[in-house]
């Protein structure tokens, strides 16, 4: 279980059927990956399950539990999540000898092998054997580990140094690993279970760059060590900058973000808390340097250091009080309501591009018991112009507006005119406050109207038409 430490941040999901929903828990979640019990000893099993009583969500390695034991957890009101390693294989697993030949690298500092996720046999094992076994036991969600196989230095070195592949062939092999991860994750997501992906930043960013939709493969991203190191040190500035930029991309796409940090510094803790709160992320900050599994999540854990898992705001219905405005030179801020939530307490609202003509963005960021981001947009259109005068001449008229287009939030005027009583307007555009229209019919009266517009990011935003006027007879 490389990369797993003392605690994980998990989103609350719909209770398992038959759960005792009224049960009161001290904590939202706990991680018990190091539970070692004799399943033939009823008292030992009962004691292990009782150890989890204070936790609403319990994270276990369901391969080490029976269906009956998991059902007991459900009966006590727990939501059960299982660890599932899709990118590596541990030596202690019973399937190690069967699948070790599918390795594509040695996982440094862990008794594990990086596995070829592009291999159909490995995919079949995860999707058709391991995952169904865990679901059959009744698990409610998955904590997916080691998508970092894509982009791992050990893998790239093994392909070129040990397998002696050319650079081109090694690249093809890594592409197969990438596509294999997508295949596996889509299959897991298709089960309807919550899917929290630990790490895998290289894979996730590649998936985004290729136009993939994250909600097709995962429910949320979990990232460790944005600000700190596993031994409670301070992460390098380049590391922090990299992960901030990465998580900003994930947030922009509306995917919930979870963080796990390690620090004994109150100053660092404040920095972490401020960053997480500002961005609507959920974090766990451990004050203990001992990284043994389960150590910090025991019944005696310092509750003040345990972050509460949050529900995703992404599934809520957000409504704007207005979806369009007319430009007036001030910032437009439609009221936001989110179903069942309280503004300021459960979410914050920020606006962007909400003064000038164009498409404005509203960002609704979860806070407190909620995580994630909802994006909404509204439009700002130019103000309606007024016609100052129309002066006729020989087969022409000159129209003058009261103000420049810029005063209306626009760049152009569009003038529409036609012979009075006829159908179909002729339209011309101008940036000038005045425009002379020629080649008109002598002795006719013309009906004229005008509107302002602006082109923003390739899209034209038109204001409303002015009140029509009728010219004098054309000379």
Secondary structure, DSSP 8 states (H G I E B T S, - for coil): -TT--S----------TT--TT---SEEEEE-TT----TT-HHHHHHHHHTTTTEEEEEE-GGGS-HHHHHHHHHTT-EEEEEEESSEEETTSTTHHHHGGGEEEEETTTTEEEE-TTSHHHHHIIIIIIHHHHHHTT--EEEEE-GGGTT-HHHHHIIIIIS---HHHHHHHHHHHHHHHHHHHHHHHTTT-EEEEES-HHHHHHHHHTT--GGGT-SEEEEE-SSB-TTS-B--HHHHHHHHHHHHHHHHTT-EEEEEEE---HHHHHHHHHHHHHHT-EEEEE------TTGGGSTTS-GGG-----EEGGGS-EEES-SEEE--SS-----EEETT--BTTTEEEEEES-SSSEEEEEEEEE-TTEE-EEEEEEEEE-----EEEEEEETTEEEEEESS-GGGGT-SEEEEEEEETT-S--EEEEESSSEEEE-S--TT--EEEEEEEEEEETTEEEE------EE-----
